[in-house]
Amino acid sequence: MRQETGTARTLRLRLPGLTGHRPGQHVDVRLTAPDGYTAVRSYSVASALPGDELELTVEELADGEVSPYLVHQVAAGDQLEVRGPVGGWFVWNPADPAPVQLIAGGSGVVPLMAMIRSHGVGGSADGYAAPFRLLYSVRSPASAYYGTELDDLARSPLLTVTYVYTREAPAGSGTTPRRLDAPTLLDAILPVSDNPAFFICGATAFVETVADWLVQAGYPADRIKTERYGGTGGTP
């Protein structure tokens, strides 16, 4: 287990019988209270691990029924009821040789990190040689997931990472915090001429706004895949 931020923790699970997972998939975690009450929540897989292990990064929601337990109480060796991995649409296909543009809002970076890690592992398919870009909208440096790892991976010529800080920018950076807007988005992402495959994940309003900007800018709608969650967050 790793603490990613003050409110998010990564858990590594071992699922007997699992033989790997696709980047972008999720699992359902069900908790059952002593009185029989159950709560199920879906969490994206963050890892690109072979075999029977995978990692989830869970953000604690103040009114959550499952996330506070996963962030603060579950311990090594505990057993969880898990279904999955599931999902076959919001996944990166290494056979697609097109460049990939990832756009994350807050904890929406989790399934995109699975794609980045899978891409970093490499392979014989053409997609492993395609450039990846990540545009990551986040409140502050302290709330960003995987910062050190992303910095290391971004030293590869195949990955570019751009942050947009909405509340607090890194000290001494000279960057002014601001919400993501269409001009900033279009300046940071791959051009239309590259025909990139888009994966966008974040709060519903963030995802819908960004997808609309892309279509208005001329990017084909059929190259844009979105994943939304109902947690905290608003427009870019």
C-alpha positions, -999 to 999 in steps of 0.1 A, spaced: 0 0 0 12 35 -8 -1 69 2 -4 89 -30 -17 122 -15 -33 132 18 -66 117 7 -56 89 -17 -40 55 -13 -29 29 -37 -37 -7 -29 -22 -38 -45 -46 -67 -47 -40 -103 -56 -69 -119 -74 -65 -157 -77 -70 -168 -113 -64 -134 -128 -41 -135 -159 -34 -98 -164 -57 -69 -173 -61 -43 -200 -51 -7 -195 -82 13 -187 -103 -15 -171 -119 -12 -137 -131 -35 -109 -161 -34 -86 -154 -36 -49 -182 -47 -25 -182 -42 12 -207 -59 35 -215 -45 69 -222 -68 99 -260 -61 95 -258 -73 59 -259 -39 42 -237 -38 11 -221 -11 -9 -204 -15 -43 -181 10 -59 -161 8 -92 -124 17 -92 -101 20 -121 -70 -2 -123 -39 19 -121 -13 -7 -128 1 -26 -158 11 -57 -139 12 -92 -154 -3 -122 -136 -28 -122 -107 -20 -87 -92 -33 -53 -99 -33 -19 -82 -62 5 -74 -57 41 -64 -87 52 -42 -96 88 -35 -114 93 -2 -148 109 -6 -161 127 25 -195 111 23 -183 79 8 -194 45 20 -165 25 6 -135 49 0 -129 59 36 -125 22 45 -101 15 16 -80 46 23 -78 44 61 -88 10 74 -80 -19 51 -47 -36 60 -23 -59 43 -37 -94 43 -73 -84 45 -97 -99 20 -120 -79 -3 -149 -89 -25 -139 -79 -60 -155 -84 -94 -135 -79 -125 -114 -65 -142 -142 -54 -165 -146 -30 -194 -136 -33 -230 -143 1 -245 -122 27 -225 -90 7 -230 -58 14 -249 -51 -10 -277 -14 -14 -283 -22 -25 -319 -34 10 -327 -3 28 -340 -18 62 -336 -5 87 -311 -24 89 -278 -36 120 -260 -46 115 -224 -66 142 -205 -72 138 -168 -91 158 -142 -81 151 -107 -84 114 -98 -93 107 -134 -57 102 -140 -59 66 -125 -70 46 -156 -47 68 -178 -18 59 -156 -25 22 -164 -22 31 -201 11 51 -195 26 22 -175 15 -3 -201 30 18 -228 62 22 -208 66 -16 -205 69 -18 -243 62 -46 -267 62 -56 -303 29 -39 -313 32 -6 -332 13 13 -305 43 9 -281 63 32 -303 36 58 -306 40 91 -286 18 96 -255 8 129 -241 -8 136 -208 -26 168 -199 -33 167 -162 -56 192 -145 -52 191 -108 -58 214 -78 -22 217 -66 11 198 -66 2 181 -33 -30 167 -49 -13 152 -80 -10 114 -81 22 96 -92 43 128 -95 78 113 -92 70 84 -114 54 106 -141 85 129 -139 107 98 -145 86 84 -173 84 119 -190 122 117 -196 114 93 -224 108 109 -257 76 90 -260 58 107 -231 50 144 -225 33 155 -193 16 190 -190 0 201 -157 -27 227 -153 -30 238 -116 -64 251 -107 -58 263 -71 -21 263 -63 9 262 -86 44 249 -76 63 273 -55 87 294 -76 73 282 -109 59 316 -119 28 298 -130 -6 313 -122 -33 288 -111 -62 288 -134 -89 265 -147 -83 247 -180 -97 266 -209 -100 258 -246 -69 278 -258 -47 262 -231 -61 227 -240 -55 231 -277 -20 245 -271 -10 215 -251 -24 185 -270 -15 167 -302 -27 184 -334 -57 173 -355 -33 163 -382 -18 135 -360 -53 119 -356 -46 110 -320 -67 86 -300 -81 105 -270 -89 92 -235 -105 117 -212 -113 108 -175 -126 130 -147 -157 145 -132 -187 145 -156 -187 183 -162 -149 183 -169 -152 154 -194 -182 168 -212 -166 203 -215 -133 190 -228 -149 166 -253 -170 195 -266 -139 217 -271 -122 189 -290 -151 183 -314 -154 221 -319 -117 222 -328 -122 196 -355 -111 164 -338 -132 134 -349 -157 124 -323 -151 87 -330 -115 92 -318 -126 105 -284 -133 80 -255 -145 92 -222 -148 79 -187 -167 98 -160 -171 96 -123 -196 112 -100 -171 124 -73 -162 160 -64 -152 183 -92 -167 206 -117 -159 222 -150 -123 225 -161 
